[in-house]
Amino acid sequence: MSYKIAPSILAADYANFASELARIDASGAEYVHIDIMDGQFVPNISWGADVVASMRKHSKLVFDCHLMVVDPERYVDAYAQAGADIMTIHVDLQKIKVAGMKAGVVINPGTPVEALIPVLDLVDQVLIMTVNPGFGGQAFIPEMMSKVERVVELREKGGY
């Protein structure tokens, strides 16, 4: 089985992103998961593309920006210019590809893996949420690993 672990920067010390990114890099992770929240799609608010651009100056990690926002398509260009490598959203994927980024799709803990089947041939990455979206520091939901295993099976079976 093959999958990537992407530590989230959401629980970081916001005044020390450079050292937090260095800590993630030192852990051996290749990706950093950056939650972008607008206070509408989910109740919390995080940061925008300008903060991602500031982080990019301090890291060569793969930046996976997870947009939990209303109308994420509005932000594709801004995050591409900010240095995002992957944009993971909860809706349309085509505009991300046109902007030259890889596209990811997200399912929440309560969403069945089968909901992904119609788009698996379009995505470069699947994010299985192991917590409910919107707040950092939640406890990992171990039952989500069976969803990861199921997605790997579907990927191998479909040749994705």
N, C-alpha and C positions, 0 to 999 in steps of 0.2 A: 504494500500500500504506500502511496506517495501523496503527501500533502505538505503545505507550508504553514508554519506558525507565524502569525503577524501580531506581535505585541501592540497593544493599544497605547497611544500617547495620552489618552484622555485623563488618566489618573496621575499624570506627571506634575512636577512643580512647574507651573506656567512661566515663572520668572527664569527658569533654567533649561529651556528646551535644548540648547546645545549639549549640555552635559547629559540630559535624559536620552537624547538620541545617541550619544556616544555609548551610554550604558546598554541600550538596546543592541547597538552594533557589536559591542564586546560580548554580548550573550550568544552570538553566533547566528542570530536571526538575520534574514535577508530583507525582510519587509517590516515596515511600521504601518500600523493601522491608525488612520487619522479620522476621527469622528467629527463630522460637520453637522451641526444641529441648528435649526432656525427658530425654535420655540413654537412652531405651528405643527409641523409633521410629528414632532415629539415635544414634550413639555420643556425640555432643556434648551439652552442656547450655548454654543461653543464659540468657534472663531471662523474667520473667513479666509479667502484666498491670500490675503496679504500676510497672514500669520504663516500659512503654508509656504509662501515665498521666502519668508524669513528663516523658517526651519530648513528649507532646501539649501541655504548657504552653508549649513553646518553638517550636512549628511549626504552620503551617496546611497543610503538605503533605498529600497523600492518604496515609494510613497503610495499607499493605497488609501485614497480619500473616499470615505463612506459617507455619502450625502443623505442625511435624514432630513430632507427639506422638501417644501412644496415646490413643484415645478423645477426639478433639478437640471433640466435641460438648459435653463437660463444661465447656469454657472459653468458649463462645459469649457468654454473658452478661457474663463478666468482661472480655473484650476489647471488647465493645460499650460497656460502662461506662467502660473505659479510654480510649476515643476512637478505636478502630480504625474505619476506613472500609470496608475490605474484609478479609474473612478467607478465606485460601486454604488449603484442606485437601486431604488425600489420600483422603477418603471422603465421607460424607453431606453434602448441600448444603441440604436443606430447612430445618433448624433455623436456619441462618444467615439465610435469607430471612425467617423468622418473627420473628427478632430485629431486623429492619429494616436489615440490612446487605446489601451486594451479595455474591454468592458467586463464588468462583474455584476453579478446579481446576488441579492441577499434574501435569506429566509429567516424569519424569527423563530424562536423556540416552538411556538404553536402552529407553525406552517408545515404541512407535510412536504417531504422531498418531492413527491409526485407533482407538485405545483411547478417545479423547475423543468419538467420534461419538455414542454413546448418551446423553451428557449435555450436548451443545452447546446444546440448546434450554433448558437449565436454568441455565446459568452466565452471569455477567456479565463474567467475565475468565478467560483461560487463561494460565497461567504455564508457559513452556517453560524448564526448567532448562538453563542453559548451562554448568553445572558439576555434578558429582555432589554430592548434598546431604550436609550435615553439617559442613563445614569452610569457613571464610572464606579468601580469598586464593588460591583455585585459579585456574589458567589457564582463560580462556574457551575453549569448544569451538566453533570457527567453524561446524562442520557443522550446528549446531543452528539456524542461520538458515534452512535449507531447511524445517525444521519450522514455524518462524514463518510462512514464506510459505505453507505448506500449510494452516495453521490459518486464515490470512486468506482463502484460496481457499474453504475450507469455510464460513466465516462469510458470505462474499458469496453463495455458491451457496445456502446455506440461509436467507438473510435474517435471520441472528441479529444 
